[in-house]
Amino acid sequence: MSKVKVAGVGMIPFTKPGKSDDYHVMGEAAGRLALDDAGISYDDIGQVYVGYVYGDSTAGQAAVYGLGMSGVPIINVNNNCATGSSALFLARQAVESGMVDCALALGFEQMVPGALGATFTDRPSPMLKMFKEMSSIQGIDKNAPGAAQFFGGAGKEYAAEYGTKDETFAKISEKARKHAVNNPYAVFRDLLTIEEIMASPHIYGPLTRFQCCPPTCGAAAAVICSEDFAKKHGLNNAITIKGQAMTTDYPSTLEEHSMRKLIGYDMAEAAAQKVYEQAGVGPKDVQVVELHDCFTANELLTYEALGLTDPGTAEKFIWDGDNTYGGRVVTNPSGGLLSKGHPLGATGLAQCTELVWQLRGGAGNRQVDGVKHALQHNLGLGGACVVTMYSND
């Protein structure tokens, strides 16, 4: 198996719906930035994987054709909120297997305002089993967005077991805003206090509006190549993918009648363990993490799923400041989904971009000191989870 490198990354500033370019313009821009960052041309790319959730078939081609029309395979990827990292996973797999020397992973999303909803209403939802399980555990609130009920319910379940304060969840959002102040790519860059976050409209469980990620438009991309390709082309800024794993749901998702299991805790835990074994690097060796904070509740749960802190200790981890600058590990220096935004198809590749910048020492005012290893976690209900370990060795 070939050692795999991230040779170039690129993303465009994320925006609110209605304020972005069309999807193909955003996608082309991000792809071009990644190619320029790597210092190669589109003609060097052997395969392309393009992720998006809301779009017609071959929307990937519509974006990529702006970079060139070289006849190479272009594969469109849709895996809910894990779409971007699924494209990354496939590009890495193609390079590692030796099928190609260099691949492009690209993700974009052109979203509409409001909570996520079904696109096709004339057929069963792929989430039908999950909704039935949620209903059996906590019922259905017709006035709350479905995603917020899943993740808010998981946070409520955790808090009931460990006595977690509502303010603890809000403090995660406060941290996200502090980090996003230094990110010119983020949608929300204004500071919020815990009091302001708590006072925003209640959504579900411990969640208020400012604890829920916004619908967002944007694009991001990464050039993935073999170590030999990087050496041949003098790509000295390339970052190593030390380990990567993708998981889908286990029987526990539906059989253990737990909201935490239902929203992917076991997927995340299993993927992380596989990556630590592959990389020979554990959670205590990681300096920076970009994780899937679609809601504050999920960030709290993911601390434990990834082994950043022991089960039941996330509240102390948060109030001790171990999740931010000056603490044990900086989580979501970009501002995360909560503040940077969450254009579904682009999120996983935006996380990759931030971590590559961190490992290069080029993250500006967001830079974490002494970064050697960086961890990425991207989750989609229905379900999929991709965890990736990067290193600058």
Secondary structure as a PSIPRED ss2 file (coil, helix, strand):
# PSIPRED VFORMAT (PSIPRED V4.0)

   1 M C   1.000  0.000  0.000
   2 S C   1.000  0.000  0.000
   3 K C   1.000  0.000  0.000
   4 V E   0.000  0.000  1.000
   5 K E   0.000  0.000  1.000
   6 V E   0.000  0.000  1.000
   7 A E   0.000  0.000  1.000
   8 G E   0.000  0.000  1.000
   9 V E   0.000  0.000  1.000
  10 G E   0.000  0.000  1.000
  11 M E   0.000  0.000  1.000
  12 I C   1.000  0.000  0.000
  13 P C   1.000  0.000  0.000
  14 F C   1.000  0.000  0.000
  15 T E   0.000  0.000  1.000
  16 K C   1.000  0.000  0.000
  17 P C   1.000  0.000  0.000
  18 G C   1.000  0.000  0.000
  19 K C   1.000  0.000  0.000
  20 S C   1.000  0.000  0.000
  21 D C   1.000  0.000  0.000
  22 D C   1.000  0.000  0.000
  23 Y H   0.000  1.000  0.000
  24 H H   0.000  1.000  0.000
  25 V H   0.000  1.000  0.000
  26 M H   0.000  1.000  0.000
  27 G H   0.000  1.000  0.000
  28 E H   0.000  1.000  0.000
  29 A H   0.000  1.000  0.000
  30 A H   0.000  1.000  0.000
  31 G H   0.000  1.000  0.000
  32 R H   0.000  1.000  0.000
  33 L H   0.000  1.000  0.000
  34 A H   0.000  1.000  0.000
  35 L H   0.000  1.000  0.000
  36 D H   0.000  1.000  0.000
  37 D H   0.000  1.000  0.000
  38 A H   0.000  1.000  0.000
  39 G C   1.000  0.000  0.000
  40 I C   1.000  0.000  0.000
  41 S C   1.000  0.000  0.000
  42 Y H   0.000  1.000  0.000
  43 D H   0.000  1.000  0.000
  44 D H   0.000  1.000  0.000
  45 I C   1.000  0.000  0.000
  46 G C   1.000  0.000  0.000
  47 Q E   0.000  0.000  1.000
  48 V E   0.000  0.000  1.000
  49 Y E   0.000  0.000  1.000
  50 V E   0.000  0.000  1.000
  51 G E   0.000  0.000  1.000
  52 Y C   1.000  0.000  0.000
  53 V C   1.000  0.000  0.000
  54 Y C   1.000  0.000  0.000
  55 G C   1.000  0.000  0.000
  56 D C   1.000  0.000  0.000
  57 S C   1.000  0.000  0.000
  58 T C   1.000  0.000  0.000
  59 A H   0.000  1.000  0.000
  60 G H   0.000  1.000  0.000
  61 Q H   0.000  1.000  0.000
  62 A H   0.000  1.000  0.000
  63 A H   0.000  1.000  0.000
  64 V H   0.000  1.000  0.000
  65 Y C   1.000  0.000  0.000
  66 G C   1.000  0.000  0.000
  67 L C   1.000  0.000  0.000
  68 G C   1.000  0.000  0.000
  69 M C   1.000  0.000  0.000
  70 S C   1.000  0.000  0.000
  71 G C   1.000  0.000  0.000
  72 V C   1.000  0.000  0.000
  73 P C   1.000  0.000  0.000
  74 I E   0.000  0.000  1.000
  75 I E   0.000  0.000  1.000
  76 N E   0.000  0.000  1.000
  77 V E   0.000  0.000  1.000
  78 N C   1.000  0.000  0.000
  79 N C   1.000  0.000  0.000
  80 N H   0.000  1.000  0.000
  81 C H   0.000  1.000  0.000
  82 A H   0.000  1.000  0.000
  83 T H   0.000  1.000  0.000
  84 G H   0.000  1.000  0.000
  85 S H   0.000  1.000  0.000
  86 S H   0.000  1.000  0.000
  87 A H   0.000  1.000  0.000
  88 L H   0.000  1.000  0.000
  89 F H   0.000  1.000  0.000
  90 L H   0.000  1.000  0.000
  91 A H   0.000  1.000  0.000
  92 R H   0.000  1.000  0.000
  93 Q H   0.000  1.000  0.000
  94 A H   0.000  1.000  0.000
  95 V H   0.000  1.000  0.000
  96 E H   0.000  1.000  0.000
  97 S C   1.000  0.000  0.000
  98 G C   1.000  0.000  0.000
  99 M C   1.000  0.000  0.000
 100 V C   1.000  0.000  0.000
 101 D C   1.000  0.000  0.000
 102 C E   0.000  0.000  1.000
 103 A E   0.000  0.000  1.000
 104 L E   0.000  0.000  1.000
 105 A E   0.000  0.000  1.000
 106 L E   0.000  0.000  1.000
 107 G E   0.000  0.000  1.000
 108 F E   0.000  0.000  1.000
 109 E E   0.000  0.000  1.000
 110 Q C   1.000  0.000  0.000
 111 M C   1.000  0.000  0.000
 112 V C   1.000  0.000  0.000
 113 P C   1.000  0.000  0.000
 114 G C   1.000  0.000  0.000
 115 A C   1.000  0.000  0.000
 116 L C   1.000  0.000  0.000
 117 G C   1.000  0.000  0.000
 118 A C   1.000  0.000  0.000
 119 T C   1.000  0.000  0.000
 120 F C   1.000  0.000  0.000
 121 T C   1.000  0.000  0.000
 122 D C   1.000  0.000  0.000
 123 R C   1.000  0.000  0.000
 124 P C   1.000  0.000  0.000
 125 S C   1.000  0.000  0.000
 126 P C   1.000  0.000  0.000
 127 M C   1.000  0.000  0.000
 128 L H   0.000  1.000  0.000
 129 K H   0.000  1.000  0.000
 130 M H   0.000  1.000  0.000
 131 F H   0.000  1.000  0.000
 132 K H   0.000  1.000  0.000
 133 E H   0.000  1.000  0.000
 134 M H   0.000  1.000  0.000
 135 S H   0.000  1.000  0.000
 136 S H   0.000  1.000  0.000
 137 I H   0.000  1.000  0.000
 138 Q H   0.000  1.000  0.000
 139 G C   1.000  0.000  0.000
 140 I C   1.000  0.000  0.000
 141 D C   1.000  0.000  0.000
 142 K C   1.000  0.000  0.000
 143 N C   1.000  0.000  0.000
 144 A C   1.000  0.000  0.000
 145 P C   1.000  0.000  0.000
 146 G H   0.000  1.000  0.000
 147 A H   0.000  1.000  0.000
 148 A H   0.000  1.000  0.000
 149 Q H   0.000  1.000  0.000
 150 F H   0.000  1.000  0.000
 151 F H   0.000  1.000  0.000
 152 G H   0.000  1.000  0.000
 153 G H   0.000  1.000  0.000
 154 A H   0.000  1.000  0.000
 155 G H   0.000  1.000  0.000
 156 K H   0.000  1.000  0.000
 157 E H   0.000  1.000  0.000
 158 Y H   0.000  1.000  0.000
 159 A H   0.000  1.000  0.000
 160 A H   0.000  1.000  0.000
 161 E H   0.000  1.000  0.000
 162 Y H   0.000  1.000  0.000
 163 G C   1.000  0.000  0.000
 164 T C   1.000  0.000  0.000
 165 K C   1.000  0.000  0.000
 166 D H   0.000  1.000  0.000
 167 E H   0.000  1.000  0.000
 168 T H   0.000  1.000  0.000
 169 F H   0.000  1.000  0.000
 170 A H   0.000  1.000  0.000
 171 K H   0.000  1.000  0.000
 172 I H   0.000  1.000  0.000
 173 S H   0.000  1.000  0.000
 174 E H   0.000  1.000  0.000
 175 K H   0.000  1.000  0.000
 176 A H   0.000  1.000  0.000
 177 R H   0.000  1.000  0.000
 178 K H   0.000  1.000  0.000
 179 H H   0.000  1.000  0.000
 180 A H   0.000  1.000  0.000
 181 V C   1.000  0.000  0.000
 182 N C   1.000  0.000  0.000
 183 N C   1.000  0.000  0.000
 184 P C   1.000  0.000  0.000
 185 Y C   1.000  0.000  0.000
 186 A C   1.000  0.000  0.000
 187 V C   1.000  0.000  0.000
 188 F C   1.000  0.000  0.000
 189 R C   1.000  0.000  0.000
 190 D C   1.000  0.000  0.000
 191 L C   1.000  0.000  0.000
 192 L C   1.000  0.000  0.000
 193 T C   1.000  0.000  0.000
 194 I H   0.000  1.000  0.000
 195 E H   0.000  1.000  0.000
 196 E H   0.000  1.000  0.000
 197 I H   0.000  1.000  0.000
 198 M H   0.000  1.000  0.000
 199 A H   0.000  1.000  0.000
 200 S C   1.000  0.000  0.000
 201 P C   1.000  0.000  0.000
 202 H E   0.000  0.000  1.000
 203 I E   0.000  0.000  1.000
 204 Y E   0.000  0.000  1.000
 205 G C   1.000  0.000  0.000
 206 P C   1.000  0.000  0.000
 207 L E   0.000  0.000  1.000
 208 T E   0.000  0.000  1.000
 209 R H   0.000  1.000  0.000
 210 F H   0.000  1.000  0.000
 211 Q H   0.000  1.000  0.000
 212 C E   0.000  0.000  1.000
 213 C C   1.000  0.000  0.000
 214 P C   1.000  0.000  0.000
 215 P E   0.000  0.000  1.000
 216 T C   1.000  0.000  0.000
 217 C E   0.000  0.000  1.000
 218 G E   0.000  0.000  1.000
 219 A E   0.000  0.000  1.000
 220 A E   0.000  0.000  1.000
 221 A E   0.000  0.000  1.000
 222 A E   0.000  0.000  1.000
 223 V E   0.000  0.000  1.000
 224 I E   0.000  0.000  1.000
 225 C E   0.000  0.000  1.000
 226 S E   0.000  0.000  1.000
 227 E H   0.000  1.000  0.000
 228 D H   0.000  1.000  0.000
 229 F H   0.000  1.000  0.000
 230 A H   0.000  1.000  0.000
 231 K H   0.000  1.000  0.000
 232 K H   0.000  1.000  0.000
 233 H C   1.000  0.000  0.000
 234 G C   1.000  0.000  0.000
 235 L C   1.000  0.000  0.000
 236 N C   1.000  0.000  0.000
 237 N C   1.000  0.000  0.000
 238 A C   1.000  0.000  0.000
 239 I E   0.000  0.000  1.000
 240 T E   0.000  0.000  1.000
 241 I E   0.000  0.000  1.000
 242 K E   0.000  0.000  1.000
 243 G E   0.000  0.000  1.000
 244 Q E   0.000  0.000  1.000
 245 A E   0.000  0.000  1.000
 246 M E   0.000  0.000  1.000
 247 T E   0.000  0.000  1.000
 248 T C   1.000  0.000  0.000
 249 D C   1.000  0.000  0.000
 250 Y C   1.000  0.000  0.000
 251 P C   1.000  0.000  0.000
 252 S H   0.000  1.000  0.000
 253 T H   0.000  1.000  0.000
 254 L H   0.000  1.000  0.000
 255 E H   0.000  1.000  0.000
 256 E C   1.000  0.000  0.000
 257 H C   1.000  0.000  0.000
 258 S C   1.000  0.000  0.000
 259 M H   0.000  1.000  0.000
 260 R H   0.000  1.000  0.000
 261 K H   0.000  1.000  0.000
 262 L H   0.000  1.000  0.000
 263 I C   1.000  0.000  0.000
 264 G C   1.000  0.000  0.000
 265 Y H   0.000  1.000  0.000
 266 D H   0.000  1.000  0.000
 267 M H   0.000  1.000  0.000
 268 A H   0.000  1.000  0.000
 269 E H   0.000  1.000  0.000
 270 A H   0.000  1.000  0.000
 271 A H   0.000  1.000  0.000
 272 A H   0.000  1.000  0.000
 273 Q H   0.000  1.000  0.000
 274 K H   0.000  1.000  0.000
 275 V H   0.000  1.000  0.000
 276 Y H   0.000  1.000  0.000
 277 E H   0.000  1.000  0.000
 278 Q H   0.000  1.000  0.000
 279 A H   0.000  1.000  0.000
 280 G C   1.000  0.000  0.000
 281 V C   1.000  0.000  0.000
 282 G C   1.000  0.000  0.000
 283 P H   0.000  1.000  0.000
 284 K H   0.000  1.000  0.000
 285 D H   0.000  1.000  0.000
 286 V C   1.000  0.000  0.000
 287 Q C   1.000  0.000  0.000
 288 V E   0.000  0.000  1.000
 289 V E   0.000  0.000  1.000
 290 E E   0.000  0.000  1.000
 291 L C   1.000  0.000  0.000
 292 H C   1.000  0.000  0.000
 293 D C   1.000  0.000  0.000
 294 C C   1.000  0.000  0.000
 295 F E   0.000  0.000  1.000
 296 T H   0.000  1.000  0.000
 297 A H   0.000  1.000  0.000
 298 N H   0.000  1.000  0.000
 299 E H   0.000  1.000  0.000
 300 L H   0.000  1.000  0.000
 301 L H   0.000  1.000  0.000
 302 T H   0.000  1.000  0.000
 303 Y H   0.000  1.000  0.000
 304 E H   0.000  1.000  0.000
 305 A H   0.000  1.000  0.000
 306 L C   1.000  0.000  0.000
 307 G C   1.000  0.000  0.000
 308 L C   1.000  0.000  0.000
 309 T C   1.000  0.000  0.000
 310 D C   1.000  0.000  0.000
 311 P C   1.000  0.000  0.000
 312 G C   1.000  0.000  0.000
 313 T C   1.000  0.000  0.000
 314 A H   0.000  1.000  0.000
 315 E H   0.000  1.000  0.000
 316 K H   0.000  1.000  0.000
 317 F H   0.000  1.000  0.000
 318 I H   0.000  1.000  0.000
 319 W H   0.000  1.000  0.000
 320 D C   1.000  0.000  0.000
 321 G C   1.000  0.000  0.000
 322 D C   1.000  0.000  0.000
 323 N C   1.000  0.000  0.000
 324 T C   1.000  0.000  0.000
 325 Y C   1.000  0.000  0.000
 326 G C   1.000  0.000  0.000
 327 G C   1.000  0.000  0.000
 328 R C   1.000  0.000  0.000
 329 V C   1.000  0.000  0.000
 330 V E   0.000  0.000  1.000
 331 T E   0.000  0.000  1.000
 332 N C   1.000  0.000  0.000
 333 P C   1.000  0.000  0.000
 334 S C   1.000  0.000  0.000
 335 G C   1.000  0.000  0.000
 336 G H   0.000  1.000  0.000
 337 L H   0.000  1.000  0.000
 338 L H   0.000  1.000  0.000
 339 S H   0.000  1.000  0.000
 340 K C   1.000  0.000  0.000
 341 G C   1.000  0.000  0.000
 342 H E   0.000  0.000  1.000
 343 P C   1.000  0.000  0.000
 344 L H   0.000  1.000  0.000
 345 G H   0.000  1.000  0.000
 346 A H   0.000  1.000  0.000
 347 T H   0.000  1.000  0.000
 348 G H   0.000  1.000  0.000
 349 L H   0.000  1.000  0.000
 350 A H   0.000  1.000  0.000
 351 Q H   0.000  1.000  0.000
 352 C H   0.000  1.000  0.000
 353 T H   0.000  1.000  0.000
 354 E H   0.000  1.000  0.000
 355 L H   0.000  1.000  0.000
 356 V H   0.000  1.000  0.000
 357 W H   0.000  1.000  0.000
 358 Q H   0.000  1.000  0.000
 359 L H   0.000  1.000  0.000
 360 R H   0.000  1.000  0.000
 361 G C   1.000  0.000  0.000
 362 G C   1.000  0.000  0.000
 363 A C   1.000  0.000  0.000
 364 G H   0.000  1.000  0.000
 365 N H   0.000  1.000  0.000
 366 R H   0.000  1.000  0.000
 367 Q C   1.000  0.000  0.000
 368 V C   1.000  0.000  0.000
 369 D C   1.000  0.000  0.000
 370 G C   1.000  0.000  0.000
 371 V C   1.000  0.000  0.000
 372 K C   1.000  0.000  0.000
 373 H E   0.000  0.000  1.000
 374 A E   0.000  0.000  1.000
 375 L E   0.000  0.000  1.000
 376 Q E   0.000  0.000  1.000
 377 H E   0.000  0.000  1.000
 378 N E   0.000  0.000  1.000
 379 L E   0.000  0.000  1.000
 380 G E   0.000  0.000  1.000
 381 L C   1.000  0.000  0.000
 382 G C   1.000  0.000  0.000
 383 G C   1.000  0.000  0.000
 384 A E   0.000  0.000  1.000
 385 C E   0.000  0.000  1.000
 386 V E   0.000  0.000  1.000
 387 V E   0.000  0.000  1.000
 388 T E   0.000  0.000  1.000
 389 M E   0.000  0.000  1.000
 390 Y E   0.000  0.000  1.000
 391 S E   0.000  0.000  1.000
 392 N C   1.000  0.000  0.000
 393 D C   1.000  0.000  0.000
